[in-house]
Amino acid sequence: MLRRNAGRAHFIKATCNQPSPSPIRAGGGASAGEPRMIADQSSFEGAVRRYRTIFISDIHLGTRGCQAELLLDFIRSVECEHLYLVGDIIDGWKLKGGWFWPQAHNDVVQKVLRLARKGCKVTYVPGNHDEFGRDFAGLKFGGVTVVKDAIHKTADGRRFLVTHGDEFDGVVMHARWLAFVGDWAYRTLLMLNTLLNRVRRRLGLGYWSLSAYLKVKVKNALQFIENYEEAIAEEARRRRVDGVVCGHIHKAEMRDIGGVLYMNDGDWVESCTALVEHGDGRMEILHWAQERSWSTLDRKSKVGPLALPEPAAA
């Protein structure tokens, strides 16, 4: 317990004491009296995307696998009325074994807090890697509301259950030791993914996820994903909602399961995806890593507040 509390105190101290990045709104807009920062001087200039709601999960701040620079690029490129953080935002499992908190990870936290101060409704649904947040369900910190799960109503009147989804993972719930072993194996795979993408970047190629590729090629992994999706869709059916928004398995997906719309917003360590709701209630998955490129981000780093390090691994 002392170690757990010390870890929380260390995180809060690091977040509060780090200097805040320059006051730029999501989408790259500057605050009053300051010049507007141009994120990219080519095709990206002024291209702010506006959505009613954005769902992101599985960022895993505190690990080397977190693609914080791509996430910051995304946050600067969008505006929304409501932001859902659907679990595993901070990787408490990894931080217990050693502190890793670079400036880019702190900037992600500061960006989210700034969005809340600027009027964006921010709802935080903790997952299994940041399960300490569940102790604060029902409370509000810095404009961010912490809840165990939520019901989101879209512009066209549909109701969606919003949950991280780990409670529907039998390994996490009933074989926790095996979940830790799997987490170690997964982080090892992400290290290989980092080495591969360093080579691809030097060759001028875009980001590609080895771990995501293997996930869809391994039969057991596919069966696990299918079982997970069926279980969480059944919970949505039990609650009599139109669908479910979740994360946890790091596989962005949108499909109908027996009349329930299953939507997984993916992650920000492999595929770098987000689920968005348009003004008319339409739902869409954005594949940010596919839309952007290393060259685009390198150009932005020359004019932005952050320099882009090599892709990281947990």
Steps between C-alpha positions, in 0.01 A plus 500: 500500500786739585660430163168560324445833678858606433450430131187716494680780682792481258263519200308798642825681586644439153181617329459813708864610510578461131473824300184519295533513123406822323126574521377353174145375458429160352533550129796735533312819587683749723352678798404866484784735434735229375591419140340190353748214472506331163530128567603413148585739220374281220168318457422489874488877552171609658342156460325469835248216517192557713306218660220473753674227702839328500585169669861396560646227720807288572751785481726334761676814619806399699618239252746522214237359267271802532481693173467832682619716210238358265235553769608861552483549125145362507388717793631815329313405183150456643232674703208335680225566752557181699816292543484149647819344639404133488759344730868406515594866461784457751680166530516446875625144452814622326559798729507270802811337355683822413429865432485612138333836434648707215386852418275382216296289744464797733390714206219254423368540856529879480319505165208302638476724807509808276214362290295461819580859605395627157154348536536153348320239712760235592390163640758252627408130516799319662618161375703217649840665451378817675261325738608732783275758333195290585548594863400855400187415296239772542756771567627783280862613467610799293176490304535126428216280627596147609238226454499120502304497173260731320203514264563731205208638300579591140361790301256264325369362831685168527634387837842335536660337802854637549732266691866404480404134472754319717221351714404293195853360465511166682880506531505838675212409730587139592872445427666828590850346513454389139393852406830636637695237304307594187569868564875429518487300175300776333751768603781284360316483170462878504880531537540302178235724347709806593817363342311416181350848473837668557621321189181586309531866598859518371383344175227765469219252564194563717416355840397132502404289800656154517304415814169594338588289194580194711184548704278442196712208377508290817195271529485508882517880503214518250290266715570707811398820321180340371407372848570841651286679244210259549516535880501879502223514239289277726550745787379785277199290409431434868507873573263563209722747318566529127870422515824508692823702484803330653876449477731254678593259218682755281297421188284773351176357368146601412246229420153374577478207742147367522341842474754669730747747349842399635761777481858471625702822481835317476816629666798738487783249519436298184243632255448855637125518445204693638124468479315820415138609485405751233248776555217290357578198719701303244783296653840456334837348586798721419828323422736782588829314444388419146394858428820658627861426413840540664585777253186693596576470869865593446389824329265572790776445756694789346219745574328327793591495870622138491781319325410155370702217652519151355187286541495349846438154640369390838 
